[in-house]
Amino acid sequence: MIPTPEHNERMAKMTFASVYPHYVTKVERKGRTKEELHEVITWLTGFDDVQIQDLIDKKVTFEEFFAKAKLHPNAEMITGTICGYKIQEIDNPLTKQVRYLDKLVDELAKGKKMAKILR
C-alpha cells in the first residue's frame, strides 16, 4: 500500500501527545515499561526524557517533532510492514519517520530484545 497525499498530511498534523499514550498502553500491556519506550524514542530521535515530556506538553505535531529530532543514522535499517505499509516503500520522509517510530514501538511490544530493536 502506498500512502496518499491526504494520509501524509494527516500524519504531519497529528500531535505526538495524542499518540504517545497509545504507545505507553501498547508496550505496558505486553509487559514492557515506559522507560523502555523512552529508550526506543531516544535512540530514534535523540530526545531525552525531559525533551520527550516537553514535546508532549507543547502538543507538537509529528512534523514539528521530527523537524527537531536528530534521527539515528541506522534508522534506515528499520524495514518491514506497519499498519499495512511497507516502510521501505514510503516516499514521504515524514510519513516514513513516523512509521519508523511505530515499527520500533511494535517490536518492543512484541517482546523483541532491545539489542535487536536498537539496530
Buried (B, 14 or more C-beta within 10 A) or exposed (E): EEBEEEBBBEBBEBBBBEBBEEBBEBBBEEEBEEEBBBBBBBBBBEBEEEBBEEBBEEEBBBBBBBEEBEBBEEBEEBEEBBEEBEBEEBEBEBBBBBBBBBBBBBBBBEEBEEEEBBB
